[in-house]
Amino acid sequence: MSAQEVSKSKKYELVPPDGGWGYVIGVAVTIILTTIHAFIPSFGMIYNQLYLELKMNSTDITVMNGISAVTMAISGFMISPILRFLTIRQLGLVSVIILNLGYILTVFVRSKITFIICMGICQSFGNGIIINLSFTVLNNYFVKKRLLAVSFTQTIVGVVTLFVPQFIKWALDTYGLRGTLLLIAGVSMQNIIGMVLLQPVEWHMKRIQVPENEDNEKKSLLAIEKENNKEDLTSSFKTPPKNLTESVDEKHILEEQLQKHNKGLKGFIEKSIDVPFLRSYLLSNASVGLALCIFADLTLTIMLPQALYSIGWTESDVAFALSLNATGDLVMRILFILLHKWLKDIGSHEIYVAGLAIAFISRLGMFWSVNMTLILVFITTSGMSRCSMLMLVPMVVADAVAEEKFTSAMGVFLAIYGLFTMVLGPIIGKY
């Protein structure tokens, strides 16, 4: 057999690159997540003065957070249907425009309503699409190196987050509240670059040779399936329907009714939403459990600066505490990169549970302590646990569902998170 014939006899399949353009995707996702996530731990510092100007109490803040979460959940859940009409980059650029519009308009707010519209609706709607889209693309490009890719992108975000509190303090002292909000809007606009770099994984799939044994197994399975289909077809010919004409007429009537039904809104929803998947995934730990954990963590993160201010800490003390929290977060992200091969064997679910245990202990210690040094230690430890809780969300979801269901699963997770925030947020703010 000639070399050409041998080459033709080989079988190939397309797989995600686990590198190549995937590294560019990693840079793009890093830019996007940095412009979004780096400022979240410092929201209390950023908007504290604006809360006072608008006379917003803790209940108002938690209600706005609930509206933000629901808006983000709706936008994230809408990605799968929208991608039927737009490409990834088109949808990403639309979401970036909405997000940046919300940041820019926040500079000019003078009332609670306009603040809720700009931050709670515009920014959150853009965030929901951007976050879901970014993790979906990263998940598509990396399979074997997924933990490394997620760890690397999140580590860069952690490095930037470490310096954000000091940057916010400098900006507030130098430019005031409105100038600081304008600077943040300018930083946010850099995510346009990240969105331009996001390309469908189909453009960069890697062709690998299928092992001969695996190819033979596939052929055997196909042969069995073909034989079964042949038997079914033969048996159907042996037992024809009694009234063939009536069956055909009934089929035409059913098809016409189905076509009319599909033209309506219900048909559109059924085509856009995978109902069987929702039923199986909706009440699982990978959706409800994750959403509840993230709700608790982000609520604490947002309200922590106000809590520290209330016990007499200065702005410098609060900035230092938030920096220590970010330092603990960063240390864990670096450890994830260095130990990714070993951690991969343990499993994302197991690591996540360990992070929850550390979070529980550190936060109880933080609330029960009165010594400032001890509180700072617990805040740092809390940042370490926060890393695993936030960073591993896409990993836990990806391990729980099939690859093609990842976007829908993230949408369900965001929707449940929004529900928790909308229902429980005002209650927490009241008490």
C-alpha positions as CSV (number, residue, x, y, z in Angstrom):
1,M,0.0,0.0,0.0
2,S,1.4,3.4,-1.0
3,A,1.9,6.3,1.4
4,Q,-0.9,8.2,-0.3
5,E,-3.3,5.3,0.2
6,V,-2.3,4.9,3.8
7,S,-3.0,8.7,4.3
8,K,-6.4,8.3,2.7
9,S,-7.3,5.4,5.0
10,K,-6.6,7.4,8.1
11,K,-9.6,8.9,9.9
12,Y,-9.6,12.3,11.5
13,E,-12.0,14.3,13.8
14,L,-12.2,17.9,14.8
15,V,-11.6,18.8,18.4
16,P,-11.2,22.1,20.3
17,P,-7.7,23.5,20.0
18,D,-6.8,23.7,23.7
19,G,-4.3,26.4,22.6
20,G,-3.6,28.2,19.3
21,W,-6.2,31.0,19.0
22,G,-7.5,29.8,22.4
23,Y,-4.6,31.8,23.9
24,V,-5.9,34.9,22.2
25,I,-9.3,34.1,23.5
26,G,-7.8,33.8,27.0
27,V,-6.4,37.4,26.6
28,A,-9.7,38.6,25.3
29,V,-11.7,37.1,28.2
30,T,-9.1,38.5,30.7
31,I,-9.7,42.0,29.3
32,I,-13.4,41.6,29.4
33,L,-13.6,40.1,33.0
34,T,-11.1,42.7,34.3
35,T,-13.2,45.6,33.2
36,I,-16.3,44.0,34.8
37,H,-15.1,42.1,37.9
38,A,-12.2,44.2,39.2
39,F,-14.4,47.0,40.5
40,I,-17.1,44.8,42.1
41,P,-15.4,44.5,45.5
42,S,-15.0,48.3,45.6
43,F,-18.6,49.2,44.7
44,G,-19.1,50.2,48.3
45,M,-16.3,52.7,48.1
46,I,-17.2,53.9,44.6
47,Y,-20.9,54.6,45.3
48,N,-20.8,55.4,49.0
49,Q,-20.9,59.1,48.4
50,L,-23.6,58.7,45.7
51,Y,-25.7,56.7,48.1
52,L,-25.6,59.5,50.6
53,E,-26.4,62.1,47.9
54,L,-29.4,60.2,46.7
55,K,-30.4,59.3,50.3
56,M,-30.4,55.6,49.6
57,N,-30.7,53.3,52.7
58,S,-29.7,49.7,52.9
59,T,-33.1,48.5,51.7
60,D,-32.9,50.7,48.6
61,I,-29.4,49.3,47.8
62,T,-30.5,45.7,48.2
63,V,-33.6,46.3,46.0
64,M,-31.4,47.8,43.4
65,N,-29.1,44.9,43.6
66,G,-32.1,42.6,43.2
67,I,-33.2,44.5,40.0
68,S,-29.6,44.3,38.8
69,A,-29.5,40.5,39.4
70,V,-32.8,39.9,37.7
71,T,-31.8,42.0,34.7
72,M,-28.5,40.2,34.4
73,A,-30.3,36.9,34.7
74,I,-32.7,37.7,31.9
75,S,-30.0,38.9,29.6
76,G,-27.8,35.8,30.3
77,F,-30.7,33.5,29.8
78,M,-31.5,35.1,26.4
79,I,-28.2,34.4,24.8
80,S,-29.0,31.0,23.3
81,P,-32.1,32.3,21.4
82,I,-30.4,35.5,20.3
83,L,-27.4,33.5,18.9
84,R,-29.8,32.1,16.4
85,F,-29.9,35.5,14.8
86,L,-26.5,37.1,15.7
87,T,-22.9,35.9,15.7
88,I,-20.9,35.8,18.9
89,R,-19.1,39.0,18.2
90,Q,-22.2,40.9,17.0
91,L,-24.0,40.0,20.2
92,G,-20.9,40.8,22.3
93,L,-20.5,44.2,20.7
94,V,-24.2,45.0,21.3
95,S,-23.9,44.1,25.0
96,V,-20.7,46.1,25.3
97,I,-22.5,49.2,23.9
98,I,-25.3,48.8,26.4
99,L,-22.9,48.3,29.3
100,N,-20.8,51.3,28.5
101,L,-23.9,53.4,28.0
102,G,-24.9,52.6,31.5
103,Y,-21.5,53.5,32.9
104,I,-21.4,56.9,31.1
105,L,-24.9,57.8,32.0
106,T,-24.2,57.0,35.7
107,V,-21.9,60.1,35.8
108,F,-25.0,62.3,35.3
109,V,-27.5,60.7,37.7
110,R,-29.4,62.9,40.1
111,S,-32.2,60.6,41.4
112,K,-32.7,57.0,42.5
113,I,-34.8,56.2,39.4
114,T,-32.1,57.2,37.0
115,F,-29.4,55.5,39.0
116,I,-31.4,52.2,39.0
117,I,-32.0,52.5,35.2
118,C,-28.3,53.2,34.5
119,M,-26.7,50.7,37.0
120,G,-29.5,48.3,37.7
121,I,-30.7,47.8,34.1
122,C,-28.2,49.0,31.5
123,Q,-25.0,47.8,33.2
124,S,-26.6,44.6,34.4
125,F,-28.1,43.7,31.1
126,G,-24.8,44.1,29.4
127,N,-23.0,42.2,32.2
128,G,-25.3,39.2,31.9
129,I,-24.6,38.8,28.2
130,I,-20.9,39.5,28.4
131,I,-20.2,37.1,31.3
132,N,-22.1,34.2,29.8
133,L,-20.7,34.8,26.4
134,S,-17.1,35.0,27.7
135,F,-17.3,31.8,29.7
136,T,-19.0,30.0,26.8
137,V,-16.3,30.8,24.3
138,L,-13.5,30.0,26.8
139,N,-15.3,26.7,27.6
140,N,-15.5,25.9,23.9
141,Y,-11.8,26.5,23.2
142,F,-10.4,24.5,26.2
143,V,-11.2,21.0,27.3
144,K,-8.0,19.4,28.8
145,K,-6.5,22.7,29.8
146,R,-9.8,24.3,31.0
147,L,-8.8,24.6,34.6
148,L,-5.5,26.2,33.6
149,A,-7.3,28.6,31.2
150,V,-9.9,29.7,33.8
151,S,-7.3,30.0,36.5
152,F,-5.0,32.2,34.4
153,T,-7.7,34.6,33.2
154,Q,-9.1,34.9,36.7
155,T,-5.6,35.4,38.2
156,I,-5.0,38.5,36.0
157,V,-8.4,39.8,37.2
158,G,-7.3,39.2,40.8
159,V,-4.0,41.1,40.3
160,V,-5.9,44.1,38.9
161,T,-8.5,43.9,41.7
162,L,-5.6,44.1,44.3
163,F,-4.8,47.6,43.2
164,V,-8.4,48.9,42.5
165,P,-9.2,50.1,46.1
166,Q,-6.1,52.3,46.2
167,F,-6.9,53.5,42.7
168,I,-10.5,54.4,43.7
169,K,-9.3,56.2,46.8
170,W,-6.8,58.2,44.7
171,A,-9.4,59.0,42.0
172,L,-12.0,60.1,44.6
173,D,-9.5,62.4,46.3
174,T,-8.2,63.8,42.9
175,Y,-11.3,64.0,40.7
176,G,-14.3,63.5,43.0
177,L,-17.2,61.2,42.6
178,R,-18.2,62.2,39.1
179,G,-14.7,62.2,37.7
180,T,-14.1,58.7,39.2
181,L,-17.2,57.4,37.6
182,L,-16.0,58.8,34.2
183,L,-12.7,57.1,34.7
184,I,-14.4,53.8,35.3
185,A,-16.5,54.3,32.2
186,G,-13.3,54.8,30.2
187,V,-11.7,51.6,31.6
188,S,-14.9,49.7,30.8
189,M,-14.7,50.7,27.1
190,Q,-11.6,48.6,26.7
191,N,-13.8,45.5,26.6
192,I,-14.7,46.4,23.1
193,I,-11.2,45.1,22.2
194,G,-11.9,41.8,23.9
195,M,-15.2,41.4,22.1
196,V,-13.6,41.9,18.7
197,L,-11.1,39.1,19.4
198,L,-13.8,36.5,20.2
199,Q,-14.2,34.2,17.3
200,P,-16.3,31.0,17.0
201,V,-14.4,27.9,17.9
202,E,-15.4,26.3,14.6
203,W,-12.9,28.6,12.8
204,H,-10.0,27.1,14.8
205,M,-10.9,23.4,15.4
206,K,-7.9,21.1,15.5
207,R,-7.8,18.0,13.3
208,I,-6.5,14.9,15.0
209,Q,-6.2,11.3,13.9
210,V,-8.8,8.8,15.2
211,P,-7.1,5.7,16.6
212,E,-7.9,2.6,14.6
213,N,-9.6,0.8,17.5
214,E,-11.8,3.7,18.1
215,D,-12.7,3.9,14.4
216,N,-13.6,0.2,14.4
217,E,-15.8,0.6,17.4
218,K,-17.7,3.5,15.7
219,K,-18.1,1.4,12.6
220,S,-19.5,-1.5,14.7
221,L,-21.9,0.7,16.4
222,L,-23.1,2.2,13.1
223,A,-23.5,-1.3,11.7
224,I,-25.6,-2.4,14.7
225,E,-27.7,0.7,14.4
226,K,-28.2,0.2,10.7
227,E,-29.2,-3.4,11.2
228,N,-31.7,-2.4,13.9
229,N,-33.2,0.3,11.6
230,K,-33.4,-2.3,8.9
231,E,-35.3,-4.7,11.1
232,D,-37.7,-1.9,12.2
233,L,-38.3,-1.0,8.6
234,T,-38.9,-4.6,7.6
235,S,-41.4,-5.2,10.5
236,S,-43.2,-2.0,9.6
237,F,-43.7,-3.4,6.0
238,K,-45.0,-6.7,7.4
239,T,-47.7,-5.0,9.5
240,P,-49.1,-2.2,7.4
241,P,-51.9,0.0,8.8
242,K,-55.4,-1.1,8.0
243,N,-56.6,2.3,6.8
244,L,-53.6,3.8,5.0
245,T,-55.6,6.6,3.4
246,E,-57.1,7.7,6.7
247,S,-53.6,7.7,8.3
248,V,-52.2,9.9,5.6
249,D,-55.1,12.3,5.9
250,E,-54.7,12.5,9.7
251,K,-50.9,13.1,9.3
252,H,-51.6,16.1,7.0
253,I,-54.1,17.5,9.4
254,L,-51.7,17.2,12.3
255,E,-48.9,18.8,10.3
256,E,-51.1,21.7,9.4
257,Q,-52.1,22.2,13.0
258,L,-48.5,21.9,14.1
259,Q,-47.5,24.6,11.6
260,K,-50.2,26.9,12.9
261,H,-49.1,26.3,16.4
262,N,-45.5,27.0,15.7
263,K,-46.3,30.3,14.2
264,G,-47.5,31.6,17.6
265,L,-45.5,32.8,20.5
266,K,-45.6,29.5,22.3
267,G,-44.0,27.8,19.3
268,F,-41.2,30.4,19.3
269,I,-40.6,29.9,23.0
270,E,-40.5,26.1,22.6
271,K,-38.0,26.3,19.8
272,S,-35.8,28.8,21.8
273,I,-35.9,27.1,25.2
274,D,-34.9,23.5,25.9
275,V,-37.7,22.6,28.3
276,P,-36.6,19.0,29.1
277,F,-33.1,20.3,30.0
278,L,-34.6,23.0,32.2
279,R,-36.7,20.4,34.1
280,S,-33.6,18.2,34.8
281,Y,-31.1,21.0,35.6
282,L,-33.3,23.6,37.3
283,L,-33.4,22.1,40.8
284,S,-29.9,20.6,40.8
285,N,-27.1,21.6,43.1
286,A,-25.1,22.9,40.1
287,S,-27.8,25.6,39.6
288,V,-29.6,26.3,42.9
289,G,-26.6,25.5,45.2
290,L,-24.2,27.6,43.1
291,A,-26.7,30.5,42.8
292,L,-27.3,30.6,46.6
293,C,-23.5,30.6,47.3
294,I,-22.8,33.4,44.9
295,F,-25.7,35.4,46.2
296,A,-24.4,35.2,49.7
297,D,-20.8,36.0,48.7
298,L,-21.6,39.0,46.5
299,T,-24.1,40.4,49.1
300,L,-21.4,40.2,51.7
301,T,-18.8,41.8,49.4
302,I,-21.0,44.7,48.5
303,M,-22.1,45.4,52.1
304,L,-18.7,44.8,53.8
305,P,-17.4,48.4,53.3
306,Q,-20.6,49.9,54.8
307,A,-20.3,47.5,57.7
308,L,-16.7,48.6,58.3
309,Y,-17.6,52.2,58.1
310,S,-20.3,51.7,60.6
311,I,-17.9,50.4,63.3
312,G,-15.7,53.5,62.9
313,W,-13.1,52.5,60.3
314,T,-11.7,55.3,58.2
315,E,-11.6,55.2,54.4
316,S,-7.9,54.3,54.5
317,D,-8.7,51.4,56.8
318,V,-11.5,50.1,54.5
319,A,-9.3,50.4,51.5
320,F,-6.5,48.4,53.2
321,A,-9.0,45.7,54.3
322,L,-10.3,45.4,50.7
323,S,-6.8,45.2,49.4
324,L,-6.1,42.3,51.9
325,N,-9.2,40.6,50.7
326,A,-8.0,40.9,47.1
327,T,-4.6,39.6,48.2
328,G,-6.0,36.4,49.6
329,D,-8.0,36.0,46.4
330,L,-4.9,36.5,44.3
331,V,-2.8,34.0,46.3
332,M,-5.5,31.3,45.7
333,R,-5.6,32.1,42.0
334,I,-1.9,31.7,41.7
335,L,-2.1,28.4,43.6
336,F,-4.7,27.2,41.1
337,I,-2.3,27.9,38.2
338,L,0.7,26.2,39.9
339,L,-1.4,23.1,41.1
340,H,-3.8,22.8,38.2
341,K,-2.7,19.3,37.2
342,W,-3.1,18.0,40.7
343,L,-6.4,19.9,41.3
344,K,-7.8,18.6,38.0
345,D,-7.6,15.0,39.4
346,I,-9.5,16.1,42.6
347,G,-12.4,17.6,40.7
348,S,-14.1,21.0,40.6
349,H,-17.0,20.0,42.8
350,E,-14.8,18.8,45.6
351,I,-12.6,21.9,45.5
352,Y,-15.7,24.1,45.6
353,V,-17.1,22.4,48.7
354,A,-13.7,22.9,50.4
355,G,-13.9,26.6,49.5
356,L,-17.3,26.8,51.1
357,A,-16.0,25.3,54.3
358,I,-13.2,27.9,54.5
359,A,-15.7,30.7,53.7
360,F,-18.0,29.6,56.5
361,I,-15.3,29.5,59.1
362,S,-13.6,32.8,58.1
363,R,-16.8,34.8,58.0
364,L,-18.1,33.6,61.3
365,G,-14.7,34.6,62.8
366,M,-14.9,38.0,61.1
367,F,-18.3,38.8,62.5
368,W,-17.5,37.6,66.1
369,S,-14.2,39.4,66.4
370,V,-13.7,42.9,67.8
371,N,-9.9,43.1,67.3
372,M,-9.0,45.0,64.1
373,T,-6.0,42.8,63.3
374,L,-8.0,39.6,63.8
375,I,-10.8,41.0,61.6
376,L,-8.2,41.7,58.9
377,V,-6.9,38.1,59.1
378,F,-10.4,36.7,58.6
379,I,-11.1,39.2,55.7
380,T,-7.9,37.9,54.0
381,T,-9.0,34.3,54.5
382,S,-12.4,35.1,53.2
383,G,-10.8,36.5,50.1
384,M,-9.1,33.1,49.6
385,S,-12.3,31.2,49.8
386,R,-14.1,33.7,47.6
387,C,-11.6,32.9,44.8
388,S,-12.6,29.2,44.7
389,M,-16.3,30.1,45.0
390,L,-16.3,32.6,42.1
391,M,-13.6,31.1,39.8
392,L,-14.9,27.6,39.8
393,V,-18.5,28.4,38.8
394,P,-18.0,27.8,35.1
395,M,-16.0,24.7,35.8
396,V,-18.7,23.2,38.0
397,V,-21.4,24.0,35.5
398,A,-19.4,22.6,32.6
399,D,-18.8,19.4,34.5
400,A,-22.5,19.1,35.3
401,V,-23.9,19.4,31.7
402,A,-23.1,18.5,28.1
403,E,-20.9,21.0,26.2
404,E,-23.7,22.2,24.0
405,K,-25.9,22.9,27.0
406,F,-23.3,25.1,28.8
407,T,-24.8,28.5,27.7
408,S,-28.3,27.5,28.7
409,A,-27.0,26.1,32.1
410,M,-25.2,29.4,32.8
411,G,-28.4,31.2,31.9
412,V,-30.4,29.1,34.4
413,F,-27.7,29.7,37.1
414,L,-27.9,33.5,36.5
415,A,-31.7,33.4,36.6
416,I,-31.8,31.6,39.9
417,Y,-29.2,33.9,41.3
418,G,-31.4,36.8,40.3
419,L,-34.4,35.3,42.0
420,F,-32.5,34.8,45.2
421,T,-31.2,38.4,45.1
422,M,-34.7,39.9,44.3
423,V,-36.4,37.9,47.1
424,L,-33.8,37.7,49.8
425,G,-32.0,41.0,49.1
426,P,-34.6,43.4,50.5
427,I,-35.1,41.2,53.5
428,I,-31.4,41.3,54.3
429,G,-31.3,45.0,53.7
430,K,-34.2,45.6,56.1
431,Y,-32.7,43.7,59.0
